[in-house]
Amino acid sequence: MLLIQFTGLSGVGKTTLAYSVKEKLLAMGYKAEVIDGDEFRNHLCKDLSFSKKDRQENIRRLGIVSNILTKNGIITLMAAINPYESSRKEIREYGSYVKTVWVNCEIKTLILRDPKGLYKRALLPSSHPNKLYSLTGIEDTYDIPQIYDILIDTTEESEDNCTKLLLEFIIFQINTI
């Protein structure tokens, strides 16, 4: 079927977009599931830190679960920051049914939106007790995708338009497999 691996910074809209598209796919009669990076971090991957090695292991685990679902006929939407090109490549190597969606947004817009308050904490002085270290895109690496199948920019696009773009992309992929 189809495995969609998202990549993008925190707060860009990956999870929102994944759940929105899932609802539409289900309404159209497709089997679809979201593998939510935040949810898995709290359960299956709670033993992992935010080191590069552990971030790669996190994506590896999400990829394994996503691949199992996909092989069972479920359109799988893997919504995670997925910051390293090497990890995205590893997931793409499962097969041609893996597509990469880069959800992008200008950093200044993300800082203004900041739904989880992560950017505010990451931008605090080092001496502040609430300082958040290692936020991807601020103090930790985010590899700009070199290979992706579709770019969705949420800087100014509405959630509805982004959902429509991704849904059209997925339906096209399904029809060409």
N, C-alpha and C positions, 0 to 999 in steps of 0.2 A: 504494500500500500504506500504510505508516505510518512516520513519522519521529518518534521520541521524543527531544526535547531535554531533558536533565537540567539542573538548576541546583541548586547547594548548595555549602557551604563545603568546604574540604579535609578529608578524613577522615570525611565524613558517611556514606559508603557508596555513592556513585554508581556507581563502577566495579564494585564487588563485586555490587551489585544488578543492573547491566546484564549482567554475565557469567552470573549465576545465572539470570536470565530468558531469556537467549539459549539456554542449555543446554536449558531446558524447552521453548522454542519449537521448537528443532531436533528434539527428541524427539517433538514433536507433528506434525512434518512441514512446518513453516514454514521459509522461508529467513530467517535473521536474522544481523545483524552488529553488533559493537560498534565504535564510533569512540571510542577511548580518548584523552582529552585529554592525559594524561601521555605516552603513546606518541607521539602526533603532535607534541608539544612537542620530543621528542628527535629527530625525523626531519623531517617536512614543515614544521614551524614553528620549527626551531631558530634561524632567523635573527631571530626576534622577541624583544623584551625583555618586561618586565612593565609597560610604560607603558599607560595607558588605550587609546591608539591601537593599540598592538600587541596588547593583549588582545582588542580588537574585531576586528582582522584575524585573529587566531587563530580566533575563533569563526566568522568569515566563511568561512575556509578549511575548517574542520570541517563547516560547514553545506553548503558546495558539494559536498564528497565525500559527505556523508550524503544529500543530495538526489539525487545521481546514483544511488547505491545504491537508494534508495527508489523512484525512477522505474523501476528495473529489477526491481521486485517483491520487494525485500528489506526486511524490517522492520529499521529502522536505529535503534540505541540510541546516541545521541551523549552520552557521559559526560564532561562537562567542568564546571568551576566555573561558567562562563557567568555572570559577575557583574553584567552590565549589562542593565537592562530593555530598552534600545534595541537591543541585540544580539539578545536573545530575540525581540523584536518583528520584527526583520529576518528571522529564521529562520521565524517563524510566517507571514510574508507569502508563503512559498512556496506555501501552500495549506492547506485544511482538514484535510489528512492529517498536519499537524504538530501534535503534542501536547506540552505542557510539563509535566514532572514536577518538582516542587519537593521535593527530599530535604532535610529539615531535621533539626537536632539542636541541643540546647542547647549553647552555646559552652563552658560549664564541663565538659560531658561530652566534647566534642571535645578540650579541653585535657588531660583525663585520659587519653583513648584515645591520641591523638597518634601514630598508627602510623609516621609518617615523621619524627617529631621536629621538625616545622615550627613548631608552637605554642611549644614549649620555646625554640627559637632566636629566634622573633619576640618573645618576652617578655623576652629578655635586655636588660640595660641597653645604651644606645646606644654606650657605650665598649667593649663586649665585642667581640672580634675575630670571634666566630661569630654575631653578631647577624644575623638575617634581616629585611630590610626589605621592605615592600610585600606582606606576607601578607594575602590577601583576608580581610576580617572582623576583622583586628587593626589593621593600619596602612593598609590599602587598602580602597576602597569595595566593598561588596556591596549591590546594590539588592535589597531585599526584593521578591520577585515580586508584581506587581500583578495579573497575569493568569497563571493556571496551570490545568491540567486535573485534576491530582490532587496532593495533598500526602501525602508519606510521611514520618513522623517516626520517626527511628531512635534517638531518645533512650532509649527503653525497649523498643521493638518488636524482636523477634528477626529475624535475617536471613531465616529461613523465612517468617515472617508478612509481612515487607515484600515478599519475592519473590512470595508468593501474591497480595497486594494488587495489585502491578503487573501480574502475569500476567493476573489477572481483568480489570483495566482494559484491557489490550491486546486480549484476546480480545473483550471487549465492543466496542471500537473497530472491530476487524476485521469483526465481525458487523453493524455498523451502517453500514459504508461501502457 
